[in-house]
Amino acid sequence: MDDPDIHLRVAPELRFFLPSSRRREQHGLALDGTSSLGHLVESLGIPLTEVGPMTAGAAEVAPSYQPVPGDVIDVVPMPRPQPVDGEPRFLLDVHLGTLARRLRLLGVDTAYHNDMDDPALVVQANEEHRVLLTQDRGLLRRRALWLGAYVRGSRADEQLRDLLERFAPPLRPWTRCTACNGVLDQVAKGEVEGVLEAGTRSGYDAYGRCRDCGQVYWRGAHSGHLEEIVRSARAHLSS
């Protein structure tokens, strides 16, 4: 554009949010006298949940800042790991079911519903002080949302690595129900053998049961795959 009022310099890590034809570092914008810096950043397609401290010159500026002609503002990603009040707890939208199960496998407090609309997700995230995880930019732009985060990656393993890098949650593998997020208690075989198949009763001795839904768990045929998910997650956090 000719003679823009301000320039936003977008860090490389955030440019994938921009339309493919505009994935460059610097963007010249005109001022209308009312739009805040946060509004201008979101007008480019970047959710504010993904943006770290912004600076105009040497001064840090908030999303509510009203830019002035001549400003050159650096737009950088949220620092990693991202600070969160207390231990991070999560709520995932309908499209992240596999990621939800993997987080529960790792013992991370993870709420998930496959039938909840956007307003209800925001309400639950706020009431339970959970970070809302999604790949829906519109959902992240809802002003009422306490805290959200865009999950990068198309596969569950990529998404899990991104989440671990961003929030570094404490891992307590094998302590949560992958079906409902309830806490697992160790139980004696005699307490659950009535719901076990004969082959399971004869082949396994260690069991866990969900406090909430009653689901029974044991290290079965798929434990090798699950153990690898746990091992990889622990290694990724420690590296």
Secondary structure, DSSP 4 states (H G I P E B T S, - for coil): --S-SEEEEE-GGGGGGS-GGG-SSEEEE---SS--HHHHHHHTT--GGGB--EEETTEEE-TT----TT-EEEE-BPPSSPP-SSS--EEE-GGGHHHHHHHHHTT--EEE-SS--HHHHHHHHHHHT-EEEES-HHHHT-TT-S-EEEPP-SSHHHHHHHHHHHH-----TT-B-TTT-PBEEEE-HHHHGGGS-HHHHHH---EEEETTT--EE---TTHHHHHHHHHHHHHHHH-
